[in-house]
């Protein structure tokens, strides 16, 4: 579990974040990370970090469901040749989302890129 305000890692018995003091809310949702199936970069898995912690590795054409608390989260995609970061907000109105992403190939580096976010 992570603080909804600052992203600090929390244990389930905490009532307040020990970093920022925010009351702990454990309303849950989920993010489905879905990687588009592409020929290029097919053998390379993409690491997905949420709030600084590795939560998944996604292969070409695969998807993974990750539980998440309601609030703001820093998402980082990492692959050997490049990385990207995004901020995603999970709301009580839309606690479950699907994040579609792909590996964009460049002349020197390749970077994962979000192509679509769908409310489920």
C-alpha positions as CSV (number, residue, x, y, z in Angstrom):
1,X,0.0,0.0,0.0
2,X,1.1,3.5,-0.7
3,X,0.1,7.0,0.6
4,X,-2.6,8.6,-1.7
5,X,-0.9,12.0,-1.3
6,X,2.9,11.4,-1.4
7,X,3.3,7.8,-2.6
8,X,5.2,6.7,0.6
9,X,5.1,2.9,1.2
10,X,2.7,2.0,4.1
11,X,1.9,-1.0,6.1
12,X,-1.8,-2.0,6.5
13,X,-1.9,-1.2,10.3
14,X,-0.9,2.5,9.8
15,X,-3.6,5.2,10.3
16,X,-1.5,8.1,9.0
17,X,1.4,8.3,6.6
18,X,4.6,8.5,8.5
19,X,6.1,10.9,5.8
20,X,3.4,13.5,5.1
21,X,0.8,12.8,7.8
22,X,-2.1,12.2,5.4
23,X,-4.8,9.9,6.8
24,X,-4.4,6.4,5.3
25,X,-7.2,5.4,2.9
26,X,-7.2,1.9,1.6
27,X,-9.9,2.3,-1.1
28,X,-8.7,0.0,-3.9
29,X,-8.9,-0.1,-7.6
30,X,-6.7,-1.7,-10.3
31,X,-4.7,-0.8,-13.4
32,X,-4.5,-3.2,-16.3
33,X,-1.2,-2.6,-18.1
34,X,-1.7,-3.8,-21.7
35,X,1.2,-3.8,-24.1
36,X,0.4,-3.5,-27.8
37,X,1.6,-6.4,-30.0
38,X,4.3,-5.1,-32.3
39,X,7.0,-6.9,-34.4
40,X,9.8,-4.6,-33.3
41,X,11.0,-5.0,-29.7
42,X,9.0,-8.2,-29.4
43,X,11.6,-10.1,-27.3
44,X,12.1,-7.3,-24.8
45,X,10.0,-7.2,-21.6
46,X,9.1,-3.8,-20.3
47,X,9.5,-3.2,-16.5
48,X,6.7,-1.2,-14.9
49,X,7.4,0.7,-11.7
50,X,4.6,2.3,-9.6
51,X,5.7,4.9,-7.0
52,X,9.3,3.7,-7.3
53,X,8.5,-0.1,-6.8
54,X,8.7,-2.7,-9.6
55,X,5.1,-4.0,-10.0
56,X,5.2,-5.9,-13.3
57,X,7.1,-7.0,-16.4
58,X,5.1,-7.1,-19.5
59,X,6.0,-8.9,-22.7
60,X,4.9,-8.1,-26.2
61,X,1.1,-8.4,-26.6
62,X,0.6,-9.3,-22.9
63,X,-1.2,-7.6,-20.1
64,X,-1.1,-7.6,-16.3
65,X,-3.5,-6.4,-13.6
66,X,-2.0,-4.6,-10.7
67,X,-4.1,-3.6,-7.5
68,X,-3.7,0.1,-6.6
69,X,-5.0,2.5,-4.0
70,X,-7.2,5.4,-4.9
71,X,-5.1,8.5,-5.5
72,X,-2.1,9.8,-7.5
73,X,0.6,7.4,-8.7
74,X,3.9,7.8,-10.5
75,X,4.2,5.2,-13.2
76,X,7.6,4.6,-14.9
77,X,8.2,2.3,-17.8
78,X,11.8,1.0,-18.2
79,X,13.5,-0.9,-21.0
80,X,17.2,-1.2,-21.7
81,X,17.3,1.6,-24.3
82,X,15.1,4.2,-22.6
83,X,12.4,4.9,-20.1
84,X,9.4,7.2,-19.6
85,X,7.4,8.4,-16.7
86,X,3.7,9.4,-16.3
87,X,1.4,10.4,-13.5
88,X,-1.9,8.6,-13.3
89,X,-4.7,9.5,-10.9
90,X,-7.1,6.7,-9.8
91,X,-10.4,8.2,-8.6
92,X,-13.3,6.8,-6.6
93,X,-15.5,7.4,-9.7
94,X,-13.1,5.4,-11.9
95,X,-11.1,3.0,-9.6
96,X,-10.3,0.6,-12.5
97,X,-8.5,1.6,-15.6
98,X,-6.7,0.1,-18.5
99,X,-3.4,1.6,-19.7
100,X,-2.5,0.7,-23.3
101,X,1.2,1.3,-24.1
102,X,3.7,0.4,-26.8
103,X,7.4,0.5,-27.4
104,X,8.2,3.5,-29.7
105,X,11.3,2.8,-31.8
106,X,13.8,5.6,-32.4
107,X,17.1,5.8,-34.3
108,X,19.2,5.5,-31.2
109,X,16.8,4.7,-28.3
110,X,13.4,3.1,-27.9
111,X,11.0,4.3,-25.2
112,X,7.7,2.9,-23.9
113,X,4.8,5.3,-24.5
114,X,1.2,5.3,-23.2
115,X,-1.1,5.3,-26.2
116,X,-4.5,5.2,-24.4
117,X,-6.1,5.2,-20.9
118,X,-9.5,3.6,-20.7
119,X,-11.9,3.8,-17.7
120,X,-13.4,0.4,-17.0
